Amino acid sequence: MSAIHPSGARGRVAAAGPDLGAYPVSFALAILTCALTPAYVLRWHVAFYPSTVLEVAIVATVVAFAVESWRAKAVPVYMTRFTYPAALFLLAGAISVIVPPDHRAALGIYRAYFIEPIAFFFVLNNVVKTSIQAALVAAGLGLAAVVVGVANSFVVLNALRHHTLDLSQTAPVVIYTNANDVALFLVPLIALAGSLLLFSPSRPTRIASLVFLVIAVPATLLSFSRGGYLALAAVAVGLAIAHKRRWLLLGVAAVAAVVLILIPPINRRLAIEVDLSNGSNTLVGRSHLWAAAIEMLKHHIPFGAGLSGFATAIAPYWNATHPDRFIYPHNFVLTFWSETGLLGLAAFVWIVVTGFMVGWRGWRSADLAWKPIHLGVFLALAAVIVHGLVDVPYFKNDLALEFWAILALASAGPLRRTAVT
């Protein structure tokens, strides 16, 4: 008899992965790395080589995993449902290093947004073996989100208290450079925590998820990110539909949405989006940027502008007097096309579709402990795509690592199940 490998291939039962006991240091460092996700803003140079606290944590985790694998004489599992699309994504990124004029900047992006987070994915894919461990990894990301959310909420509330908050502009920030980045990081984790709160059989996990949501949801609202609001609404609807009391939850969500819309600061922020003559209207501004990006891409169809190349490539098509100088098109399709060409766009779509499929199948057929994790991954990806319609949901150190860490939680679940035929 033989076991069915998660990739669909038949093999020995031992191929399901090495013993968890072989990876205590790797697992602890992986959680620490997740907690240090926003620490990419702490940067320095070693001679010519730039680095960050987050990069050091990722490298330490990967090195510890390699050492522990060697000491245990364990062969890590590398074949997953994400292996082939990830390899294609890496190939597209490598090509995109050559395309732009600044190869040094492109190589730095390739290292930070491609190689490191994908390497971290494969580490998590091997060291996470139980739903409890998956929840602990999610808790590491949650701790990072709490730090970001609390810090940002403090400065926004302080601005509100002193009547200095300008709702025609993005809200003030502490760790990040833009308030939209707060929502981009928090909402996928809200999806995961919401699923764990509603469906986890573990009471401590439900309590921890509730505490996180009490902090993260208001922090997202205080980011005043309209794309974040849209993603948050999509997550709320998805969670309600998945629950057996869906109509009650949908009603509660609708009432909550109406109440929030009536709150003056949120009301004024949203009112900008229905005033097409307002210069701060996101859709009007984005539509001009998208039109320029499409015009540029018509002349760079196969490879786009390359990593870090958008700002230079868009210049002939963008109004030189416009106050904003964008480095991305603020739409996930145009961004991946510009940064990684059609090959990278296809690879990313393949990755996301695979993530949706793994998440959905896990939600439908996994054991009780893994079900909420898979649903959370599914809804987290939905949040990435919805917010990505008007923003950049991947091309940042923290967002890239969060994206692949969340995918690893979905991938790790099926790895632990060995079906015998």
Phi, psi and omega in degrees: 000153182224155181269151176270117178288150179306332180283352180104347182275151177271145180194187180286154179301325181299340182289353182292345175139157180287165180298140177298328181301342180282350190231042180295318181290317180300317181294315179298318179292327178296318178295317178299318179299317178299319180292334181266012184309313180289352184286006174294344179285346177269103190241155173201174177239137168251100190058241182270353189265117177276145179211174179219166175299319180297317180297319178300319180295318179297312181298318179299320179295315181295317179296316179298321179296318179296317180294315181293326175296318180295316181294326181271359185051042182257138176264111183298150174283124179240344178271113176227177176293343182261356187297309183293314177295328177294320178297319178295322178297317177296320178296314179298320178296320179298318177297322184286350173288329184280332190291311187284165180289329182263088183291329181295313178296319180297320180294322177297319177294319180299318179295313188279328186255348183240293188296308186294310180294327179288322174299319179296322176304313183291329174296308179301322182300334180264323187272338178273115184239344182230163179295330178294317178294322176298319179295325178292322175297316177299324178295324176299314176297322180297321178298318176299318181294323178297316178300313180296313184295315181294314181299316182288322179298323181300313183289328179290314178297324177295321177293321177296318182296326181263008177057038179249004182280120178262105185284353174280349178242171177291152183293160178294157183225163178246295186278316183270177179261352182211138183295333177299330179297330178297311180293322179300324180278321188281318191297317176302326179285330173297321177299315181293315180293322179298319178294318179294322179296316184281329193234350182291136176283351183268120180296315177302323179294319179294319180295315179298321179295319179297316178301316179298315183294325178299331178270314190286322182294309176300324179297322177294318178297322181283351173287340182054030177275115183289327172294324177296320177299318181296317178295320179297320177296319178298319179295315181299316179296317180298317179296319180295317181296325182288341184272151180292336176260049189298322183292321176297314182293323177296322177295316178298318179297319180295316179297316179299320180296318179296315179300315181296321180297331182279347178291126189310309182297318179292320179301315181292324179295317180288330181298332179299326184287342178261000177254096185291346179270354181281129182295343179265005179296121186297315186293322178295313179297317180294322182299323177294318179295317180296320179297317179294320180295318179296320179297318178296316183292337175299333180261000178222048191300306189288319189248356183065206180267351181085166179298128181071008186263355186297313184302321179286316184291329184280342187308315181292346184250359186245141181302118184294339180268357180293136184291336182266133175242098187278146175255354176216158181282354178061043170202130191296327179292309181293325181293311180292327176295313181294317185282321189234008180073181181296329179294316179292321177299315179297320179295318180295317177299319178299316179298313183293316179299318176300318178299317177299316182295315179296316179298316182293315180295322177295319178297325182277330191230352182286169177289169190302323183288327182273337184308308182296330178294316179294318177296320178299320177296316179303311182287330175297318177295322176299319178297319179300314182291316182296311179293328180291350175295331184232010183209191183246097189271005185227318193280065170209149184305312183291321182290322179295317180293317178301317181301310183285330176293319178295318177299323180297326179295323177289320182290324184292328182301303179299332180298332184277349181261122177248106178274134182255134179239000000 
